[in-house]
Amino acid sequence: MVKFIHTADVHLGREFDQFDERGEERREDIRLTFRRIAGLAVEKGIDLFLISGDLFNSPNPSKKDLEFVFETFRMLRDNNVVIFITPGNHDYYIPNGIWDREFNSLGGNLHIFTSPKFETIDLEHFKVSVVGCAYNRHQSNFRLLEKPELKISQQNSILLFHGSYEYPNQEYQDQPFSLEEIKRLPFNYIALGHYHRHLGIFSEERKACFYPGAPEGLNLDERNAGKRHVILGEISDHGEVNITIEEVQRKIIEILSIDCTRFQEKGALEMKIREHAGDNKILKLNLTGKPTMDILETIDELQERFSGYFYLLKINKNRLDTPIDIPVDPRFIIGRFCRKLEDQIDRTENEDEKQLLKVALNLGINAIREAEKR
Ligand SMILES: [Mn+2]
């Protein structure tokens, strides 16, 4: 029997532009989560540690991240864990780059697939052949899994691959493959990387294929939202595969849309936001719909009032429509302003421009009201 753990898309050294002043903390989060995954491997008595690409965010990671990974790998080696890595499209292989230089002293406990052609490592002791290849950025559209040349001499086998599974609303097109192509491969387990969303492609008695997903959410979008996982697996000597999935994240990203049209007064809107609060929560809040004038006025304060309820709160007001009870009385500046902008919005055909004018109208309303209070 062989036991493995599978991760991918850790993206150590990620820039985290969307996370404001929290960027450095998020970089530390992914380090700690990666270490947690390594700790889990030791705790569970894992034999093989599989990394299916994009361990680093770039082919030239910082010294700090390199040292961190080296330390983690050394800890794994000292616990008899064998590590397999395929470079991905972010940390792609460069001759004499990090994959050639940095990890040599780990010896036989670490295998990096540096060739764009499939390479096989036989582990007779575990009755398993481990196959992998480096992501080939010079031929990223090539369908490597269409007619792969594979050498498998052991009874059981594992493939590591960094590429894009084609399914409706697919996200990327790097080293693409179809369900048909991947289903006819002979492996007991296929360890995929590239998609940040966790995705099980198939899980049968003797064959399983998974994307673990990024172990921490990396962008403020649906693909990176929700709980994050690693995959733990076992292959028996007879080839039966057993998979379990473990949650590993430190922070959870949530993307929430609130339609302000539903709320008559601000208390109800605030209650709705509070329902989603959490110390480890990164909330991206998209406000939509037609607010009342009163709600529009309080929206500017929401960021400040609710920041403390979340690890990070990002409010997007740019999708809001114009208020329901918009003032149009021409005796007042605000009425004339609103009429003028509404006229322009009506006349504009381009949707982006329309939305921009709505943002301008909403900002203008609050600015004028603020000025009138003084
Ligand atoms: Mn990738």
Boltz pocket constraint, residues with backbone or C-beta under 6 A from the ligand:
constraints:
  - pocket:
      binder: B
      contacts: [[A, 9], [A, 53], [A, 54], [A, 88], [A, 89], [A, 90], [A, 162], [A, 193], [A, 194], [A, 195]]
      max_distance: 6.0
